[in-house]
């Protein structure tokens, strides 16, 4: 577990084996439960005020730093992806390279999606401000375990959100390899909290949590339906895929404008103006 900027022991003494496509055990991760989710949400809420008020330039620099540190471990991370998923080393390196490019892409958006000034029918104007949603729950897909993880957490982070993120259920080691990357990239503790385990099991606790403002779920059609159904109780924003596979390598599907829409909420301020007289 990665909670509050540090590796934490899970509440329950259970582990989940990560089995490669060849049937070999590539590693083990902790099996998260309700208490781990609760601790992660508390850490995210503690970090939210400070992270949301940070200068956009500073958030961008931290995301750039994460990308640079990931690039330093390119061969190690690619080797882990190849061992887990059974893809070729070339394909694994391509996934790492795309993840690095995506971090740089979203880092550039830290100070470029703050809002707009809009005309009104009356004399005046309306200022639309894009604000962070708050604490997000994110459940990652199994396909492209590193690229999918990065594509979801990066736009949320640059727009000032904090999160509890569930990595790929089948191949979570790509996310756990990022623990040290986060530690050495000046990312404040609690901004990104990672809880490993069963995606649907942990998603249930995130959706039911009253202090999680939104839930992004990329899993099965049944899980998507559950997320939307339960979120009606606490009026939680949702973004689900209903089991549809997304091509994370494609720029439109992996880094499109919809990511910014779901990572922000709009506040409109009407500024009325009276008659202007020249002195």
N, C-alpha and C positions, 0 to 999 in steps of 0.2 A: 504494500500500500504506500501511496505517496500523499500524505495529508499534512497540510499546514507547512509545506516547504521542507518536509523531512520524511524519511522512510519510517513507517510505523508498523508495529506488529498487529496482525488482525485480531479481532475480538475472539474468534473461534480458532482452535488449533488445527484447521483443515487446509490442505493444499490441493491444487488442481494440476494434474500433469498436462504438459503441452506436448502433444504427440505429432510428429512430423508426418508427411505424406507417405514415407517409407515404413511407418510403424514404430520408429524409434522415439524415445522420450527426449525431447530437445531441452526440457527444463521444467520447472515447477513454479507456480504462482499461488498466492494466497487466495482463499475462498472468502470473499466479502459477504457481510450480512447486514441486517438492519442497523446495528450499532455503528458499523464502519461508515455507512452512508450518513447517519446522523452526525458523526464526528466530522466528516468531510464537509457537510453543509454548514456546520458551525464555523469551520475554518474559512470557508468561502465567504460567509457573511462578515466575518471579522476583517477580511482583506478587502471587501467590496468598496467601502467608503474611500480608503486611501488610493486604491487602484483607479477608481472612476474619476478621481480628481487630479490624477497625475497629468502632466502636460502630454499632449499627443506626441510631441517630438521624443519625449522620454520613453513612452510605450513603444514607439517605432524602433528606437535604438536597442531596446531589450530584445525585441523580436529579431532584429538583424543579428544580434549577438547569438541568439539561439541558433539561427541558420549557420553562422560561421562555426560554432562549436559542433554542430551536427556534421558539417562538412569535414571537420578534422577527424571524425570517427566514421567516415564514409565506408571504408572497407569492412570495418568491424560490424557495423549495422547491416550492411548488405549481406555479409556472410550469415548473420543470424536470420535474416528474411529467407535466404535460400535454403538454410537448414530446416526452417519451420514449414515453409509452404511447398518445397520441392521444385520451385522455379529455378531457372538457370542463374548463375552469378551475374551474368550480363543484365538480365531482367531485374534482378534485385538492385543492382547499382543504378539502373534507370529509375526505379521507384524512389531510391534515396535522392537522386539528383532532382527529380520532380518535386519531392518534398521540400528540398532546400529552395528551389525556385519559388514554390508557393509561399514559403515563409517570407521571402523578400517581397513578393507581390503584395501580400497582406500588410506587411510592415509599412509599405508606401501609402496604404490607405488610412493609417492612423490619424492623419491630419487632413484628409481629403473627403470626408463624408460627414462634416459637422452640421450641415443644414443648408437651407436656401432662403432667399427673400422672394416672396410671391406677391403678385399684384392682387388687388381686391376690386370688387365692383364699386365700393365707396372710396372716398378720398383717404388714402392711407396705404398701409402695407401689412403683410403678415410674415412673420419670421418663423420658419419651421426649423426646430432644433432637434437633431438626432441624439438621443440620450441612451446610455446603456440600459439594457433590460434588467440587469441585476445578476442574480445567481441562476445559472443555467445547469440543467442536467443534460448530458449528452451520452447517447449509447452508440458506439461506433460499429460499422459493418465488419464482416470477416474478410471481404475482398480488399486487397491492398492495405494490409494492416497498419503500415506506417503512413502511407499517403492519405488514407481515409481519416486517420487520427489527426494528422496535421491540417488537412483541409477543413476539418470541423472546429478544432480548437483555435486556430490562428485568427480567423475573422472575428470570433467572439472576444478574444483577448485584446486585439488592437482597438476595438470599440469600447473598451473599458469594463467588460463583464468579467465576473469570476465564475468558476464552474466546478462541477463534479462530473468527471468523465469516466465512462466504462469503456475500456479498450476492447479490441476484437476478442470475442470469447474463445475462438479456436487458436489464434496466434497473438497472444497478448505481450510476448516478449519484446516486440518492437516498441511498445509503449514503455515498458519497464526500463528499457535501455536509455530512455530519455530522462530518467531521474537525475543522473549525473550531469546531463546537458543543462537541465533547468538549474541545478545547484550552482553551476559555474557561469550562468548567464545573467545574474543579477535579477532574476525573476522573484518578486516578493513572495514569501510563503503564504499559501492559501489561495493564490490566484488560480492555479491549476491543481486540482486534487484528483488523483487517479485511484480508483477502486477496482480491482480485478475480481473476476468470478463469472457467474452465470448472468448473461445480459438481461434476460427477461426477469429473473429473480431480483436483481438489483434495480432494474427499471421500475418495478412495482413500488419499491420503497421511495424512489425519487419522485414518482408521479403522485404518490399519496402524501408527500411531505408538503406542509402548508407554506414553508418558507423557500420553496424553489419556484421562481417566477416563470420559467419556461422549460419545456422538455423537447429535445431533438432526439428522435429515435430512428435508427436505420437498421431494421431487422426484418422480422416476419410480418405477414399481413395480420395475423392474429394479435401479435404484440402491438402493432400500430393501432388496431381497433381498440385494444385495451387502454392504451395511452390516451386516446381521444375521449373514450367513454369516462374514465376516471377523472380526467382533467376538468370535466364539467363541474365537479363538486367544488373545486377550489379556483375555478376560472383561470386555469393555467394556459399560457400560450403553448401551442404544439406545432411541431414540424415532423412529419412521419413520411415514410416511403411506401407503406403498404406492400412490402415485399419486393418491390421493383428494384432491380439492380441498377446502380448508377456507375457510369464510366468515369472513375475518378481521374483518369489521365486526361480526359477531355476538358479543355478550359471552360467551356460553357457549363458543363455539369459539375466540375470540380472547384471552380472559383468564380462562379457567376454572380450577378448582382443580387440574386435571392439570398445569398449568405449574409450580405449587409442588411437586407430588409429584416431578416429574422434575428439579427444580432443587435438591433436598435429598436427604439420606440420613438415616435414623433411627438413633439410638443409644439403646438402652434400658438404664437403670441401675436395678437392683433394690435397694431400700433396706429391709432386714429390720428389724423392730422386736421387742424382747422385752417382757416384762411391765413394766407401769408401776406403781411403788409411790409412794404419797403419803408425804411425810416428816411 
